Amino acid sequence: MEEILVARSSMPGFSEYMDEIEELWDSHWLTNMGVKHRELQKELKEYLGVENVELLTNGHMALELTLQAMNLQGEVITTPFTFASTTHAIVRNGLEPVFCDIDSDTFTMDTERLEGLITDRTCAILPVHVYGNICNIEEIERIAHKYELKVIYDAAHTFGETYKGKGVGTFGDASCFSFHATKVFNTIEGGAVTYRDVRLGERLYDLKNFGIHGPEEVDSVGANAKMNEYCAAMGLCNLRHVEEEIEKRRRIVERYRTRLGGVEGLRLNALQADVKSNYAYFPVVFDEKVFGSSRAEVFDALAEQGICARKYFYPLTNTFAAFHGKYDVSHTPVALHISKRVLTLPLYADLAVEDVNRICEIILNCRKG
Ligand code: T4K
């Protein structure tokens, strides 16, 4: 039987992609903000409902260069229940991450604890819309306003989502999206920043293109983080199908919820009011004492049948060996508790309903007592 992995890249038909890249082949123009780059940028503005968007090589560079573009110094309040990228972007900018615990229902920043972590060295808040769950935007913005802090959302998981009818990329000073192969919308590798202040956009543009303003004009020291034409072309194709893909994901999530909802000892992702979801991930939190089997046992039972669930996000970033014990994980007990018990189940548009049923069956067979 074929292996079922946690994600599977969405792809357009082969001929659709070939048609899209034909003019690149003819023109020999492969990168450096070419026609596909410009077209995708324009289409994304519309789709995401934002004023400004800058395309980049990946979601990580979106985060890293946004922090750099803001010229920040000091401490950035963030959460450890995330992919390595979020914390690394802070550290690689010479900034200090300060870890806030998460809310046990949404897995996003617990805003009750946020204000207590602010010091005179705090310069920004970097909350993560984990699994596509939207952070407590109102509270974050109220606190940021009160203390004059920048807000950069890690929106890697929230492509196409809206909150109270507004594109999720319209909140905060900036939102950083990932278009990695595993995401709801992909450009193979890719990412974008949506932002409020056009000066931030100019700075980001300089950072993604060596600070070059003309053939003989280099005004600042920048890196290279330009999205190439083949990635942009993939984005243009995938964007045509993304609504259909999200609808397919919705149906899969519904099936998971029908089969696993209400089972004692399993906690499913809470549905959020006012959010148009993209169904990016399907996390389940296992309470071993009630369910009878641990997360590890369920993980192994699935793996034995060729099903590769993932422990996103375990370990917490504040426990990474890379940081040599610098951060005290006891400050984020809820994140620690969840990270030891959560499993994200396979979820992608073409996952067959029979496979979802089989995955649920294996999980339910782990139930004891
Ligand atoms: N912030 C957050 C909150 C993030 O989650 C991420 C990325 C970022 C920032 C940074 O964005 P990027 O710089 O990556 O754009 C994967 C992804 O590589 C990563 O993008 C993602 N988060 C993270 C949650 O998941 P891994 O190490 O688990 O990937 P990997 O290679 O094990 O792939 C997972 C599964 O996806 C595979 O089992 C099969 C499937 N897959 C994978 C690849 C590479 C495909 O179907 N096609 C593919 O090409 O990190």
Boltz pocket constraint, residues with backbone or C-beta under 6 A from the ligand:
constraints:
  - pocket:
      binder: B
      contacts: [[A, 5], [A, 6], [A, 7], [A, 8], [A, 9], [A, 58], [A, 59], [A, 60], [A, 61], [A, 82], [A, 83], [A, 85], [A, 86], [A, 128], [A, 154], [A, 156], [A, 157], [A, 177], [A, 178], [A, 179], [A, 180], [A, 181], [A, 182], [A, 190], [A, 191], [A, 308], [A, 312]]
      max_distance: 6.0
